């Protein structure tokens, strides 16, 4: 089920919330939680009921592994359970997401003819698998507490974040599920949650979906091997970077807003990434819960291992940097690329991001080594970061290597610049205005900062949220403004356009 | 207070918008038979037929339907004398593949007491590539169409369609597109030069606005045939009624299913190879598809005969108006001539209502006409006669043939350059 559908907004959400609060009051918290789990399964099954047993099986299996880890006194046994649990999760993910891709590689390298039938990728498999791997690792580290199967089930299936995150930690959600306040209806939660939901819906359907018309023609032409032209290809790349931002941050806002209506806080996932002055900062602001996950469970362990190795080999700063930062960054981001999808374009996207981040790390080290305070004006840094990002999103959006090659060839083919048309200049103006707005306007977090709609997080504290002149409060002018936004979103909600991140 | 104000304002805004779109009713869903002067002509229907027509059929419950692609919508008149005592609906859809036509038939059969069907047969609806596109639901509006059809392909009830129909209502009442179409509907009343949808599903209106050359229209459609029908700009596959392994296109499977259901349910069906202008047959010839065209007709006859035999019934009549007859050899005006209008044809693919009436008169009222009744027994003989007529026409109209070839070669060169 899509957040941006009449069904979700006018039927599913009102029924789910009403029955939840009614059940909590009349039949107790357990009944209310059971209802929420049942509705989360309905939410998931709406896409394809055939994969509900897969989700249910994955939950039961991981809960069993988690319990075994928590109860294990012997570290060796716990280690074996952890390896077994992670392996099973990765095999499941690998089968559904990567079987065709890797069979293709093996066939190409060996000349074999492994045939993998058409496998439909179950919705949200990357998200719920990663969330459960994190749960197992935390269980091994004994940092998760036992809270019963029902609440664990809700932790995985909780519909606002089931499909595309934010990726949450067990320790963030379980305490909230046990608080009695979430079972009491609060109009302030409904007002705040609905306001955040409206912002997300507006971002998605009014801005994100409308940009599709500027993106798809150029990328489709490139997929056919045609040259979309210098101007159209750049316009499409810039428009896509805006589309994916408004689409995914819109989704996140809707997830946070939906959860907040029940009084559940989710972590922030976006914090104006296009205001970042470096690629490293951009990744700290973009899909923040994924960045947190990969840092904690992939980058840091690899980095620590290689740092120890480097110290054993020689105490050279540059070697340490390469082993502890550059190599882990590249490995981590290639895996991030693969997490997004089984395709060479995603591998290249990850590699490109890893290289950019490595270059940034080397640059920082160079500045430290020279002990000079060489600074680039912030506006230039922001522009350069954005340009590097836009260049990279072509890899993310294109479906094949043919598409990538054709797009980059067009983006470098300055000779086709002369074929400018008035209509496309208008499109460029729209894109420029939208970039301007993303740079000037406060983000959702800043708009609602005073009401603390999200979980506090270390990474967020580092971003030092400052007060803005534009903010939301429960007032009549705000009610009118948000009703108008909601109305506009309703009118634009004509097509069933899925969220870009649903495919991951 | 905040929530109350927000809900109240939102309710007012949504009610105003829904009320406006309900009253104007741009797709003729809510008041198709009682429309007023300000919204009588439903002008904004193009490419939305797969969404509009299933609703209308469920509402109207016709006992007679006309099925086919846009040609049937253009050419067949639901007010023809034959339909006087029948509750007829024209369930043709622009660009419909055989799969869509079959699904439209299934829907009508399920929703009403269907008795009579006029099925317009078009070779382009049997294209294997077209069938694949339809199956993959990548075509515009196909996914919604599929959801609205009240039976599944296997004949079982599609319970979700009831819900989907309800879920579609906001699209008709609240969407940006519906609002835009409502405004256009109001603007286009009286002054509209194009087509509009009548309350029986047919395309009506002026054929070509004054000042538009019909000769140019012919050239444009020949280019369209070259780029989108016989070669596919979105794919490397060219037009074919065969699969890659040499078997017949799966469109024939849908055709067989349709006939099977029709014989099983005692439907009175007439199959019609409707007229096309000779420019169309010349375009077919230019793309070396003439043999395929004859084979397509042959397969239709054989399938119809075989299924009738299975049910021990008389085969449905198959009328052929699609050959080099005087009706189809009408002179096309020069491109520079912006006034002349053709009597029988709109463009190489689409015939006018006059030609449609010519067909219906002969098929249903036994009047004289250019149609030939085809059957398994006279098929070879009739195909030979038609081949001779083609030869004769080409002998007598060499300049016309060269002109079409020239247009097609230019269209093919343009297509090759684009791809």
HADDOCK unambig.tbl for C-alpha pairs under 7 A between the chains (distance, minus, plus):
assign (segid A and resid 7 and name CA) (segid B and resid 167 and name CA) 6.98 0.50 0.50
assign (segid A and resid 191 and name CA) (segid B and resid 3 and name CA) 6.17 0.50 0.50
assign (segid A and resid 474 and name CA) (segid B and resid 2 and name CA) 5.68 0.50 0.50
assign (segid A and resid 475 and name CA) (segid B and resid 2 and name CA) 5.79 0.50 0.50
assign (segid A and resid 476 and name CA) (segid B and resid 2 and name CA) 5.84 0.50 0.50
assign (segid A and resid 476 and name CA) (segid B and resid 5 and name CA) 6.82 0.50 0.50
assign (segid A and resid 479 and name CA) (segid B and resid 2 and name CA) 5.59 0.50 0.50
assign (segid A and resid 479 and name CA) (segid B and resid 5 and name CA) 6.24 0.50 0.50
assign (segid A and resid 479 and name CA) (segid B and resid 6 and name CA) 4.87 0.50 0.50
assign (segid A and resid 480 and name CA) (segid B and resid 6 and name CA) 6.04 0.50 0.50
assign (segid A and resid 483 and name CA) (segid B and resid 6 and name CA) 5.30 0.50 0.50
assign (segid A and resid 483 and name CA) (segid B and resid 9 and name CA) 6.49 0.50 0.50
assign (segid A and resid 483 and name CA) (segid B and resid 10 and name CA) 5.43 0.50 0.50
assign (segid A and resid 487 and name CA) (segid B and resid 10 and name CA) 6.37 0.50 0.50
assign (segid A and resid 490 and name CA) (segid B and resid 175 and name CA) 6.98 0.50 0.50
assign (segid A and resid 491 and name CA) (segid B and resid 174 and name CA) 5.55 0.50 0.50
assign (segid A and resid 491 and name CA) (segid B and resid 175 and name CA) 4.39 0.50 0.50
assign (segid A and resid 491 and name CA) (segid B and resid 176 and name CA) 4.81 0.50 0.50
assign (segid A and resid 492 and name CA) (segid B and resid 175 and name CA) 6.05 0.50 0.50
assign (segid A and resid 492 and name CA) (segid B and resid 176 and name CA) 5.35 0.50 0.50
assign (segid A and resid 493 and name CA) (segid B and resid 175 and name CA) 6.54 0.50 0.50
assign (segid A and resid 494 and name CA) (segid B and resid 171 and name CA) 6.00 0.50 0.50
assign (segid A and resid 494 and name CA) (segid B and resid 175 and name CA) 5.35 0.50 0.50
assign (segid A and resid 494 and name CA) (segid B and resid 176 and name CA) 6.76 0.50 0.50
